[in-house]
Amino acid sequence: MKPFLTAIAFLFILSVHSQVEIRPFIGGNLSNITDSPDGTSTQAKLGVQVGSSVMIGNKLHLNPGIAWFSRSTEYSGEGNFNLDQTIEGVIIPLLVGYRLMDPSSEPFINLRVFGGPSMMFLTKTEVDNSTINEAIDWSENQWGAQIGAGIDISIFFADISYEFGLSDTGEGAAKESNFSDFKQNTFIINAGVRLSFSR
């Protein structure tokens, strides 16, 4: 609890002396896995996320956020084998970024790069096959790492990022249930508006 309170205090002190932006957004994602199970091909399907982030700082800034998301991956193989894996939950990225121009000069266009860890708290992880679901202890929490770039145009912004999965999706109860023996990587696009508060 003490490190958490220290981080909150640091963010509060930083916000007093820096530009602060609230950034609500909506976006899409394409999620696939690191290694396909033997004899199986995978294809990312379109998912969505909606949430908001807080940008604290000037050129160098912190950008924590929170969003609800839904991600889906399709599996197919021989013998008309076909099923979808769906993941839903809340994601909390803790990002650090750098703007090419000082936002206090109010440029019409600004470019950014960013990266950092992300935490996912899952409310749903399943495939549409009851036998496989029963064989896997799906993870309730997962870690990822994001890198990306963004553009600010007037009061609008858009971000493109890639999230590397750092946690397995679950633990299989049997060797043949290798749907659990991989991590998910996700391509993410978000767009939204900037609500700026200068200090």
Residue pairs with C-beta under 8 A, 6 or more apart in sequence:
11 56
11 62
11 64
14 56
14 57
14 62
15 56
15 199
16 199
17 199
18 56
18 57
18 58
18 61
18 199
19 55
19 56
19 57
19 58
19 103
19 104
19 196
19 197
19 198
19 199
20 54
20 55
20 56
20 196
20 197
20 198
20 199
21 54
21 55
21 194
21 195
21 196
21 197
22 52
22 53
22 54
22 194
22 195
22 197
23 52
23 53
23 54
23 55
23 65
23 157
23 192
23 193
23 194
23 195
24 51
24 52
24 192
24 193
24 195
25 50
25 51
25 52
25 53
25 67
25 157
25 159
25 190
25 191
25 192
26 48
26 49
26 50
26 190
26 191
26 192
27 48
27 49
27 50
27 159
27 188
27 189
27 190
27 191
28 46
28 47
28 48
28 49
28 188
28 189
29 46
29 47
29 48
29 49
29 69
29 71
29 186
29 187
29 188
29 189
30 44
30 45
30 46
30 47
30 186
30 187
31 44
31 45
31 47
31 71
31 72
31 73
31 87
31 184
31 185
31 186
31 187
32 42
32 43
32 44
32 73
32 184
32 185
32 186
33 42
33 73
33 169
33 182
33 183
33 184
33 185
34 165
34 182
34 183
34 184
34 185
35 181
35 182
36 42
36 75
36 182
37 75
37 178
37 179
37 181
37 182
38 178
39 77
39 78
40 75
40 76
40 77
40 81
41 75
41 76
41 77
42 73
42 74
42 75
42 76
43 73
43 74
43 76
44 72
44 73
44 74
44 187
45 72
45 73
45 74
45 84
46 72
47 69
47 70
47 71
47 72
48 69
48 70
49 67
49 68
49 69
49 70
49 91
49 188
49 190
50 67
50 68
51 65
51 66
51 67
51 68
51 69
51 91
52 65
52 66
52 67
52 192
53 63
53 64
53 65
53 66
53 93
53 95
54 62
54 63
54 64
54 65
55 61
55 62
55 63
55 97
56 62
56 63
58 99
58 102
58 103
58 104
59 98
59 99
59 100
59 101
59 102
59 103
60 96
60 97
60 98
60 99
61 96
61 97
61 98
61 99
62 95
62 96
62 97
63 93
63 95
63 96
63 97
63 114
63 116
64 92
64 93
64 94
64 95
65 92
65 93
65 95
66 90
66 91
66 92
67 90
67 91
68 88
68 89
68 90
69 87
69 88
69 89
69 90
69 91
70 86
70 87
70 88
71 86
71 87
71 88
71 184
71 186
72 84
72 85
72 86
72 87
73 84
73 85
73 184
74 82
74 83
74 84
75 81
75 82
75 83
75 84
75 85
75 127
75 179
76 82
83 127
83 128
83 129
83 132
84 127
84 128
85 125
85 126
85 127
85 169
85 179
86 124
86 125
86 126
86 127
86 128
87 122
87 124
87 125
87 169
87 184
88 122
88 123
88 124
88 125
89 120
89 121
89 122
89 123
89 124
89 125
90 120
90 121
90 123
91 118
91 119
91 120
91 121
91 144
92 118
92 119
92 120
92 121
93 116
93 117
93 118
93 146
94 116
94 117
94 118
94 119
95 114
95 115
95 116
95 146
96 114
96 115
96 116
97 112
97 113
97 114
97 115
97 150
98 112
98 113
98 114
99 110
99 111
99 112
99 152
100 110
100 111
100 112
101 107
101 110
101 111
103 110
103 152
103 196
104 198
108 153
108 154
109 151
109 152
109 153
110 151
110 152
111 149
111 150
111 151
111 152
112 149
112 150
112 151
112 152
113 148
113 149
113 150
114 146
114 147
114 148
114 149
114 150
114 159
114 161
115 145
115 146
115 147
115 148
116 145
116 146
117 143
117 144
117 145
117 146
118 143
118 144
118 145
118 146
118 163
119 141
119 142
119 143
119 144
120 141
120 142
120 143
120 144
121 140
121 141
122 138
122 139
122 140
122 141
122 142
125 138
125 139
125 169
125 170
126 133
126 138
127 133
127 179
132 177
132 179
135 172
135 173
135 174
135 176
135 177
136 170
136 171
136 172
136 173
136 177
136 179
136 180
137 170
137 171
137 172
137 173
137 180
138 169
138 170
138 180
139 167
139 168
139 169
139 170
139 171
141 167
142 165
142 166
142 167
142 169
142 184
143 166
143 167
144 163
144 164
144 165
144 166
144 167
144 186
145 163
145 164
145 166
146 161
146 162
146 163
146 164
146 188
147 161
147 162
148 159
148 160
148 161
148 162
148 188
149 159
149 160
149 161
150 157
150 158
150 159
150 160
151 157
151 158
152 194
155 193
155 194
155 195
155 196
156 191
156 192
156 193
156 194
157 191
157 192
157 193
157 194
158 189
158 190
158 191
159 188
159 189
159 190
159 191
160 187
160 188
160 189
161 187
161 188
161 190
162 185
162 186
162 187
162 188
163 185
163 186
163 188
164 183
164 185
165 183
165 184
165 185
165 186
166 183
167 183
168 180
168 181
168 182
168 183
169 179
169 180
169 182
169 183
169 184
170 179
170 180
171 180
172 178
172 179
172 180
172 181
